[in-house]
């Protein structure tokens, strides 16, 4: 389609719809080519620049996305959707403070259009303002209850704030309007423990049997079915769906698993005790708490325990330290620890909504930066959460991480990374002071919740408060994969789940056995 040889509004509308359709089906290249032709004919075309912003974000080209967003905004400076899109670019490029300011500007102009309400609500959700997002989504649904996306976004926000029954109702409504809406199936499967009387296995398997789903949708349905079948103790069926989902996910992944392992080995070689001792002084004006570890190890549980203390509030998974580090390194000079720490703290403080005197940051990947965190924020406390390697292996294998942790969809790659993480943990234990780094084990929390909770509160330097033991009653939003589980009291049913699949997890077990003692791999 060449717009230079076709004129008129109808040809332009057809072109932009073709570009949107290509983007929806994952054909980013075609969407970009069509949009490039549109802006060649009309350099101020708002819709084309907006879609080019989305394609740049999908490719991880955040700088290019901001340029495209600015071009869209130049065509519609007061458009709330354009402002929300620019806010999204700023957030994903590591500037949540500017993103929040831009989102506020969008909110002031949002009006009563359902599409704008949904777009601005999504941006506030990305910023962790889930109650505010929920209000905007509810307004969008009130105006257009027939749009599955609006219903799904409302359900997702309700899940974050603990309104689980409402979330299930809105997932059901989204699926009633589009039975192939895989995101809604996936979210719904996680909202409660499924029972033989109330589950969606037959519905989802029938949908799969029609063989009309795009691969990205089938992946989500496979993981949703794995979760529901496991709830029903149908373990063979659960593993079959999960393995099929992992196989499909690996086909779509475009990452080199060796690069993550090499990064860990480089950190172990270079971020030594001597390196930290020789680093310039860090920023002494803040004492945040970092909870980190592999996904599905209990990091959310630890975060909720600590943030239930009246003096603490959670900023969630900000990614702010890594973003500030990337920003500092982009200048081509060695980052100054004090400046790095100060900029991180300003970002964390801007994101804090809880009103506590201190904050807890639960960004998982911070396990890579423990040495840098200590250098930049010498008063920070770091809590590294561990879990039995086979339990964490199975828990990660059966989870869908929406673009992250791509190694988790292959048993051998997963085992290699679990082992590398173990080596990195040993390195941090040997490198960082004992009053700055604490390791806790998920199994210990389950076995003696009160004792480990007291240990955590003592480590971060707070006086005890009985509210800590009631973490599951907290009204604070949770934006993690464990948002549903942390609203329940402590339970032990997740320990040893790998045993249901011991034979099928043989590749994982055998690779782990190369480095782990037999006592850890029964």
Phi, psi and omega in degrees: 000118182242110185287345180287344179250005178227140182234169175102155183295327184293319180292324178294316179297319179296322181293314182293326177292323176296321179295317179296319179297317178298319180295318180298327182268006176090006179269076186295321182300315179295318178302317180293320181296317180296315180297323178298321177293322180296313183286338173294323178279328181218093185298346180255022184287111184298313184297319181293316179295324177297316180291324175297328174299314181295320180293322178296320177297319181296328178276358181077016181264078189292323179296316178296324180297318180296320177300313180295320179297321178295323178294319177297317182293327177298329179281337183213072190297338181253011182282122183295329179291319177297319178294319179296322179294320177294322177300320178299317178298316180297318181296312183289340176273000174098026179232071184294333178296311177295325178298318180295318178298318180291322177296322177296320177297321177296318182297326180292339184248011194292326178067211185238020176276128184301319182298319179291318178301318180294317182295316180289323176299318178299324180291319177294327174297318178298327180276001179085008177269071192286325177295318179293319177301318183298321179296317179294317178297320180297322177295319179298316180295322178299325179279322184224074180289358181267358185262113183302322182300319181293320178296317179296314181298322176297316179299318181297318178294321179296323175300318182298323184265002175092008178273071193287324178294318177296320179299317179295321179298319182283330171297316178301319181293320178297316181291327177297330180271336177210094187294345177264013182285092190294324179301321180291321175300315183296314180296316183299324183297335186264356189282342178200169172283122183285152180235169179296333179277331184226098175205176185234021186297310183298320180299314182287322179293326176295321179295317176298321183296339179284344176054042179242002183277145170294153181307319181297325178286320178298321178303312181297319179294323179298315180290324176297318178294321177302316181295313183292320179295323177295320176304326183270008182061027175263075194287323177298315180295319180299312183295322181299316179293317181296317179297320178297319178295318178296319179298317178294320181296322180296324180297323183273350183284146179228058182228158178256108183299333181293334183293322178294320178294318180296324178298317179296316180296323177296318179298317181298321181288326191254328183269072186263172177300321180293320179299317179295318181297328182272352182290148175299161181300146178268192182271120185260012185269008182205153179226064179292164176247128178251123174252123186216166181156175175296154176297153178067026179255354182108014180297321179295321177300314179296317178301316182292323177300311183292315184287352173285346175290135184302337181274354186245151169218153184258138172258004176074207181265086189280327190067012190290323182294314179298322180295317179291325177296315179298319179297317181294319182287337180294342178283351176083012178235161179294128182299139174279122185303318182295319179292321177299313180296319181295314181294321176300314185295321178298321178293313181299318180295324179293330181274346184290129178242353191276340179081007177286165179281344177221161183238156174241131181248125185247034177293119187300313188291358177297349175298339177285340191244017184304318179295315178294321177300316180295322179291320184279328183227079189297341179265000179292150174251136183240126179245118183256118187262132181241159177209157179310131187301326179283325176293317180290327177298311179294318182298323178284321182298325184268006181255150175251125191254015173051051175099346179260165172049053185296339178293343189284353183265005177228126187299320182289317177296321178297314179299317180300320181287322176300319178293320178295320177298322178297317178296320179295319178299316177299322178297314181294323177300321182280343189256320187264150179298147182294337178272004177241338179235129177232131172261134173231150182250135181306317182297325178293323178297317181294320184285327181210076184304314185296316183295316181291324178298317177296322178297318179296313182294321177295319182297319182280356172089030180246157173280153185293145173219130184296344176303333183300326182284350181252034185305326185288348178265000180299138178271356183295142177296156172226124185254025184255173178296343181259021184300330179280315185297324184285357175266008175251154171299167179306134177222153186253005189291345180277348180282128176081012181295335180300335184298333177295342185233028187306315181291317183290339178265020182303318178301318177297312183296317183293322178291319177298325184294344178295331184239340185263145179292153181305331181296337180267353182230073182296000000 
